[in-house]
């Protein structure tokens, strides 16, 4: 047959019936372990929590010119470029800064002062009722 397609029907010039796929199983997926091995073979390693925190802490101290350089340079990791882009965003800078500071240092402690009649509660008594005693 012309074009080397054995399934082409001369009347419509298409190799498959409508709704029929030439590759019903699709391209086989790579397992995560194989992707991680491939990345490791390419010299790409896991990022640690300390590295993420360190990147945020350091980029928070950069000038705008430095951030622009890091945000655009594709030689830097995605993490560095994304944090730099977030810091450069115009708009809700306070929200972005709050998010990055919380990510780097954790949310600030919040305390609640529980009082009774102006006095702090020093102890709480619990009474446990035994329903088996009748």
N, C-alpha and C positions, 0 to 999 in steps of 0.2 A: 504494500500500500504506500501511497505517497507520504513523504514526511517521516516514515519509519514508525508510525503509530499503528500497531496491529488492531487496536480497538476502535479506530475511526470508522464511523458509518458514513459512507459516501453521501447519503441524503442530507445530513445536517453538518458534517465536517467537525463534529465534536467527539473526543475520545470516550467520554463517559455520559451516562444518562443523567438528566437533571437530578440534583440532590446526591449523586454518587461521587465519592471521593477517590482519587487515585492513590491516596495514602491514608486509609481509614484509621490506622493505629497512630498516625502522626509521628513527628520526630521524637525519638526516645529521649527522655529527660536524663540529665546528669544528676546523679545522687549528690547530696550536699557534701559527703565525704570526698567525692571526686573533685568537686569545685574547690573545696578547701585545700586539697592536695595540689591542684593546679595553681592556686594562688600562692601557696607556700613555695612551690617550685619556681614561681616567678619572683620570689623574694618579698612577697607581701605577707605581713604578719598580723596577728590579732591586735586590736587596739585594747588597751586596758583602761579601767576606770580612772586610774591615776593619770594616764596620758590625755584622756578627754578633759579632765579637770585642769590639768596643766596647760592644755591648749587654750581653754577658755580664759583662765587666769592671765596667761601671757598676752593673748590678743586683746583683753580688756585694757591693757596698758599701752597699746600701739597708737601711733598717730593715724590720722585719717589717710595720709599718703601711704603708710605701711599697709593699712587694711585694704586699700584699693589694689595695691600690688599683690597681696596674698589672695584676694578674692578672684583676681583675673588669671593668675599664673597656674596653668593646668599641670605644672610639675609638682604642685603641692597636693596633699591628700584632700579628699572630699571633705573631711572634717574641718580642716583649716580653712578651706575656701568657703564652706557654708557658714561657719561662725563669723568669718570676716564679712560676708555678705549681710548676715543678720545685723551685725553692728553698724553697717553702713546704711541700712534701710532708713528711709525717712518715713515719718508717720508716727506710730506709737512707740517711740524710742524707750519710754519708761517701761512699757510692758516687755519689750525685748531685753532690756537691761535686767529687769526683775527676773525674767525667765533664766537668763544666763547666770546671774548671781546665785539663784536658787539651785541651778544645776551644779555649779562649782562648789558652793559652800553649804548647801542645804537650806531649807526654809528656816527663817529665824524662829527661835523658841517663842511660844506664846504661853503666858501664864494666866491663870484665872484665880482670882482671890475669892474664895468661898467664905462668906461670913454669916453670922447669925446675930442680928441685933447690934451690928457694929463690932462684934467680937469674933475672932477666928475660932472655928470649930477645932477642938483639940482631939476629940475622939468620937467614934461612932459605935454605938452598941447595936448588935444584931440579936434578935430573939428568934430562935428556931423552934417552931412548934412541931411536936411529934404527934402526928395524926394517929399513931397506933395506940396511944393511951386513951382509953375511954372508960 
